[in-house]
Amino acid sequence: MQELIDRIRTLEAKSQVLEPSENLRNEELSRVANYANAFLNGLAESKTFVFSEEMPDRFDITGQPRSIEEILSIYKQEIAEKGINAASGGHLGYIPGGGIFASALGDFLADVTNEYAGIFYASPGAVAVETALIDWIKNLFSYPSEAVGNLASGGSIANLIALAAARDKHGIKGDRIIKSVAYLSAQTHHCVTKALRIIGLEDLVLRTLPIDGRSRIRTDALTESIRKDRELGLNPFLVVGSAGTTDTGAVDPLFEIGTICKEENLWFHVDAAYGGFFILAASVQTLFKGIELSDSLVVDPHKGLFLPYGIGAVIVKDRDAVFHSNRAGADYMQDAFKDDLPVNPSDLGPELTKHFRGMRMWLPLQLYGTGPFAACLEEKLALTKYIRIKLGDLGFNLGPEPDLSVTYFWMDWGAESDAFNRHLLKLIHDDGSSYFSSTLIEGKFVIRSAILSFRTRIGSVDRAIALISDCLAKTRKHFDKTS
Ligand SMILES: Cc1ncc(COP(=O)(O)O)c(C=O)c1O
């Protein structure tokens, strides 16, 4: 016995470093805080994009300890200074997030106390926070109080949860799969078809509905398509609308689609991952009319609420449909899973052990209220109008006026337009002081501007325009020479 106790004591001493003293904690905290402050203070001058083809290779687990200084230095050089600087206000590509500082404080608390957010019994407080956040989202979108929701890791998983609920509500399995029809548009985010594959619906009939000149689903085509599919003996069951398309910033006609879905008894899912929180902006609120008719909805706080990556929300009206795919018991959970306790987040999504991600959202909403978020979203809409004017002044062709904050542009260079705009974007990327991404619209190469980072201010847009203007002049010269 004594031998065993001695061994335990030796092992305890060897692993004591995992529980640093208060002094050491303070020292490490202050070093990390100093690094974070230097990073944030330097953001305005930092590059937004540094292209790197090589895999950073200083991350090997050698088994030996390293000092916090060395780790921070590696972090700076190999992580923070390579690729897209997603914290930068110059990030106008893809769908930028931002990463407000208060969320880091929320994460810090959640990590230190290590709440087990998947189960009410384990952390009633964490579950209550997440429930309050879901209730707030339900309220924003006029969902009924009996609707349920989940804070997932992002829009893709949130969409997956909703689509699985649609599948189960309509009993799409076995032989029914190949006869069942889902409707979406060419502007629907690709995570939707990916989710359909993951949930076993790869073989259903997918109808890509035509869109109008502003990228919105044409509801006349939806009605017609449903009618024809029924005539063919098929089983229409799902329509996916977008409240904010990734490429074009468009909001589908939600009220019309919702009305059709009610009449036809189809599940109406709205992917509002990018655009949903613009409902806080009074100037565009009417675009969201009808969203309350949907059966499920996804909205990403790590996009429209400027939170750091790793949080997407889903709300679903039919609790039993969500339970069908997610609720499961086990003998070893018998103390925690009790019918008289509130619903567990683990009953509403695939995760059991769950990071307390609600804290990164709840803390900033408590600290600031919702006003600054609404103002920031309005500002992004105004900046989108501003950048379009500036781009027009430079001679660019512009995509149609977007509903929200993603727009696209291209320089007309005749038969060489695609090559011209590719070259222009390459120069922008090589410089890296601002970042734009590209897409194809009806097969044509265009440059996208997505304004959603809370740090994108008028100064960031002016800097981006100066960069584009400079690269445009160089591209013109290059193409004048080669033509
Ligand atoms: C409209 C839309 N839906 C879904 C997603 C996927 O979300 P995530 O990247 O958080 O998984 C995105 C991402 O940009 C999006 O824009």
The ligand as a Tripos MOL2 file, in Angstrom:
@<TRIPOS>MOLECULE
LIG
   16    16     1     0     0
SMALL
NO_CHARGES

@<TRIPOS>ATOM
      1 C1        -25.6270   31.7260  -46.0540 C.3       1 LIG1
      2 C2        -24.6420   30.8290  -45.3630 C.ar      1 LIG1
      3 N1        -25.0670   29.6580  -44.8680 N.ar      1 LIG1
      4 C3        -24.2370   28.8110  -44.2390 C.ar      1 LIG1
      5 C4        -22.9060   29.1030  -44.1060 C.ar      1 LIG1
      6 C5        -21.9980   28.1200  -43.4290 C.3       1 LIG1
      7 O1        -21.7040   28.5630  -42.1570 O.3       1 LIG1
      8 P1        -20.3900   28.0790  -41.3690 P.3       1 LIG1
      9 O2        -19.2450   28.4990  -42.2230 O.co2     1 LIG1
     10 O3        -20.5000   28.8190  -40.0860 O.co2     1 LIG1
     11 O4        -20.4610   26.6200  -41.2010 O.co2     1 LIG1
     12 C6        -22.4130   30.3130  -44.6150 C.ar      1 LIG1
     13 C7        -20.9820   30.6570  -44.4770 C.2       1 LIG1
     14 O5        -20.5240   31.6590  -44.9360 O.2       1 LIG1
     15 C8        -23.3000   31.1940  -45.2540 C.ar      1 LIG1
     16 O6        -22.8820   32.3550  -45.7700 O.3       1 LIG1
@<TRIPOS>BOND
     1     1     2 1
     2     2     3 ar
     3     2    15 ar
     4     3     4 ar
     5     4     5 ar
     6     5     6 1
     7     5    12 ar
     8     6     7 1
     9     7     8 1
    10     8     9 2
    11     8    10 1
    12     8    11 1
    13    12    13 1
    14    12    15 ar
    15    13    14 2
    16    15    16 1
@<TRIPOS>SUBSTRUCTURE
     1 LIG1         1 GROUP 0 **** ****
